[in-house]
Amino acid sequence: MNITNFPKRYVIVILTFICTCVCYIERVGFSIAYTAAADAAGVNQSSKGMILSTFYYGYACSQVPGGWAAQKIGGRRVLLLSFVLWSLTCAFVPLDPNRVGLLIIARLLVGVAQGFIFPSIHTVLAQWVPPHERSRSVSLTTSGMYFGAAIGTLVLPSLVKFRGPQSVFLAEATLGAMWSLLWFKCASDPPRSDHPKATAAGFGESLLPTKGNQKSKIENGVHSNRTPKIPWKRIMLSLPVWAIVVNNFTFHYALYVLMNWLPTYFELGLGHSLQEMGSSKMMPYLNMFLFSNIGGVIADHLITKKILSVTRTRKLLNTVGFVVASFALMALPLFRTADGAVFCSALALGFLALGRAGFAVNHMDIGPRYAGIVMGVSNTAGTLAGIVGVDLTGRLLEAAKSAELDLTSPDSWRAVFVIPGSLCIFSSIVFLLLSTGDRIFD
């Protein structure tokens, strides 16, 4: 099957799906490979948390610059450069827990590079995808994250076991290089003629950078060129934007804590080796993949058939997703078997993914022209959640050990899961009160 034979916007969506898939194979892969290497070297939980959270410092720094760069020079180019940078870093950096300084620099570089990716993707999708296809297109693209995490969780523990932790880095670099070549060959900016109603619809021509980073505008019957001004003040003071920001923070707090610490929870909290758990360990992320796409289809159906307004659709799916996820997260440490933990984490992550059809697509509802910018702002908050949540979890576990609690005790892990569960309830209320599906940025 040759994807270049599909309509171009479908090619772009497929390629961005693969992009997010590879990115999350890298993220899960580092967590698995580093955890194995660090445990073998006797690294404590607090130090592990510091290294695991380093990625998010670099990631946070490049979110807004990524949105700005995608807006100015084009998401397609920025996406390619970002992928090449992090792939090269993975290819040449040794995974040695004793070389802390080198690992910190490498994870910062990978974080900075990947921080440009998601604002660029939102800019590209806003250019190519018409409004009535946005929910399912964004949901499919972002579901690649969870599909990649599922594949990584299934395959990479065995790769670590038989080929060593360093082999994970080499496999990730190879995948990154392959995607970069595919994107270079198949991706392009949309011709203006493809979208004759682009300006009115909020995608296509009105989002494209022009030569010299200028736009053509008719003033008094004459075409004039000027640089589009990004409404930074309106974006930063907008309550609907802050509703997205708060929910992005909570979503990623829960996701990054589970992504980085589930291997430790299974290994030390429940006494189950990842290699021995078979395919069940991929279920939380596979569930995210399924629910993310289900949420996108439901949202587009409700909006297209005019069953609910855009605003009510976003609020409904966001609320259902976050509230169910909250109860599942809080219940997780009560289950003392691997199957029970897998069920609870799968339920939590699945419904969080359903909630993405609420807050995550809302970027393009309220300001399609500035989708990359708004995504950069909200994803900065999501990245800060990674810094706070991943590092705080390590400190909570070290504090539990200092209080003479064994990590096999549910009391050692209760705060780890209650915090994101409580944040889910708070965030769903904020989204209900402050969000809108109406376009607020011209």
VENWO-V137160 format. One line per field, one symbol per residue. phi: phi as a letter, one per 30 degrees, with the letter a starting at -180 (. if undefined). A space follows every 10 residues. Layout:
phi = ???
This chain:
phi = .cddddeedd dddddddded ddeddddddd edddeddddd cidddddddd dddeeddddd dcddeddddd ddcjdddddd dddddddddd dccdcbedcd eddddddddd dddddddddd dddddddccd edcdeddddd ddddeddddd ddddcdeddd dcbjdddded ddddddddde dddddcdadd ddddbdcddd djbiedcddc eihbbcbdbh ibdbcaddcd deddddcddd ddddeddded ededdddddd ceeddddcdc icdddcdidd dddedddded dddddddddd dddddhdbde ddddddddde dddddedddd dedddcbddd dddddddddd dddedddcdd ddedddaddc eddddddddd dddedddddd dddddddddd dddicddddd ddcedecddd dddddedddd dddcdbcddc cd
